Amino acid sequence: MDNVKLQRAKERVEEIKTFYSKVTSAIVTIIIVAAINYYLNEWRYAWFLWVVFGLSISLFLKAIKIYNFNPFLGRDWEERKMKEFLNQEENKQRWN
């Protein structure tokens, strides 16, 4: 049981580390694209904001997954459902 918990903790740390690297990458990308936008048309049309919008949505969805903001289908829900099904199977075996 302890090995399972340790493995889950390692996976979680790795997911969070990957998320932070993606945030850093997104920030660098936005800075580069904003600089290109300024160089080409000096903010007359701020098209780089579309890049910001797309990256923001992507990071938001990844954050929801990593930090379990989804109350309906998060890891806790999966564990509860698995325990529920195991209990149902156990009860069926007792009566058969």
RODO-2510 file (C-alpha; in nm, 4 decimals, decimal comma):
residues 96
     n   res          X          Y          Z
     1     m     0,0000     0,0000     0,0000
     2     d     0,2827     0,2403     0,0807
     3     n     0,4465     0,1749    -0,2553
     4     v     0,1238     0,2681    -0,4315
     5     k     0,1006     0,5948    -0,2380
     6     l     0,4655     0,6721    -0,3054
     7     q     0,4201     0,6033    -0,6761
     8     r     0,1125     0,8287    -0,6909
     9     a     0,3000     1,1058    -0,5111
    10     k     0,5889     1,0777    -0,7573
    11     e     0,3498     1,0904    -1,0534
    12     r     0,1741     1,3933    -0,9087
    13     v     0,5010     1,5792    -0,8526
    14     e     0,6056     1,4986    -1,2090
    15     e     0,2721     1,6268    -1,3456
    16     i     0,3061     1,9523    -1,1513
    17     k     0,6666     1,9952    -1,2630
    18     t     0,5610     1,9441    -1,6249
    19     f     0,2797     2,1957    -1,5817
    20     y     0,5175     2,4612    -1,4464
    21     s     0,7528     2,4065    -1,7388
    22     k     0,4579     2,4538    -1,9766
    23     v     0,3651     2,7792    -1,8008
    24     t     0,7233     2,9016    -1,8377
    25     s     0,7261     2,8005    -2,2029
    26     a     0,3970     2,9809    -2,2634
    27     i     0,5301     3,3006    -2,1052
    28     v     0,8441     3,2914    -2,3216
    29     t     0,6319     3,2242    -2,6308
    30     i     0,4023     3,5178    -2,5518
    31     i     0,6995     3,7520    -2,5042
    32     i     0,8512     3,6462    -2,8363
    33     v     0,5231     3,6737    -3,0262
    34     a     0,4485     4,0135    -2,8666
    35     a     0,7931     4,1377    -2,9689
    36     i     0,7344     4,0196    -3,3264
    37     n     0,3927     4,1871    -3,3254
    38     y     0,5432     4,5151    -3,2061
    39     y     0,8279     4,4965    -3,4571
    40     l     0,5936     4,4341    -3,7510
    41     n     0,3171     4,6868    -3,6838
    42     e     0,3857     4,8689    -3,3545
    43     w     0,0626     4,7550    -3,1835
    44     r    -0,1697     4,8854    -3,4602
    45     y    -0,3257     4,5395    -3,4553
    46     a    -0,2426     4,3367    -3,1463
    47     w    -0,2777     3,9923    -3,3068
    48     f    -0,0489     3,8411    -3,0438
    49     l    -0,3473     3,8529    -2,8057
    50     w    -0,4960     3,5596    -2,9992
    51     v    -0,1873     3,3593    -2,9052
    52     v    -0,2294     3,4691    -2,5418
    53     f    -0,5950     3,3635    -2,5544
    54     g    -0,5167     3,0188    -2,6965
    55     l    -0,2317     2,9489    -2,4557
    56     s    -0,4427     3,0670    -2,1626
    57     i    -0,7231     2,8258    -2,2466
    58     s    -0,4743     2,5411    -2,2866
    59     l    -0,3039     2,6134    -1,9529
    60     f    -0,6380     2,6527    -1,7782
    61     l    -0,7566     2,3122    -1,8967
    62     k    -0,4278     2,1515    -1,7916
    63     a    -0,4515     2,3173    -1,4484
    64     i    -0,8034     2,1803    -1,4037
    65     k    -0,6737     1,8310    -1,4741
    66     i    -0,3632     1,8530    -1,2568
    67     y    -0,5144     2,0251    -0,9547
    68     n    -0,8422     1,8259    -0,9656
    69     f    -1,0725     2,1269    -0,9995
    70     n    -1,3304     1,9080    -1,1709
    71     p    -1,5532     1,7830    -0,8885
    72     f    -1,7386     1,5352    -1,1097
    73     l    -1,4662     1,3300    -1,2746
    74     g    -1,1502     1,3875    -1,0719
    75     r    -0,9239     1,1277    -0,9162
    76     d    -1,1261     1,1262    -0,5967
    77     w    -1,4357     1,0392    -0,7976
    78     e    -1,2539     0,7528    -0,9680
    79     e    -1,1394     0,6114    -0,6351
    80     r    -1,4874     0,6409    -0,4822
    81     k    -1,6434     0,4643    -0,7805
    82     m    -1,3860     0,1850    -0,7730
    83     k    -1,4480     0,1296    -0,4016
    84     e    -1,8225     0,1337    -0,4639
    85     f    -1,7961    -0,1308    -0,7367
    86     l    -1,5615    -0,3444    -0,5261
    87     n    -1,8090    -0,3284    -0,2367
    88     q    -2,0931    -0,4288    -0,4683
    89     e    -1,8965    -0,7273    -0,5951
    90     e    -1,8061    -0,8259    -0,2406
    91     n    -2,1716    -0,8110    -0,1352
    92     k    -2,2765    -1,0242    -0,4337
    93     q    -2,0224    -1,2900    -0,3445
    94     r    -2,1437    -1,3039     0,0144
    95     w    -2,4988    -1,3852    -0,0919
    96     n    -2,4090    -1,6401    -0,3581
***
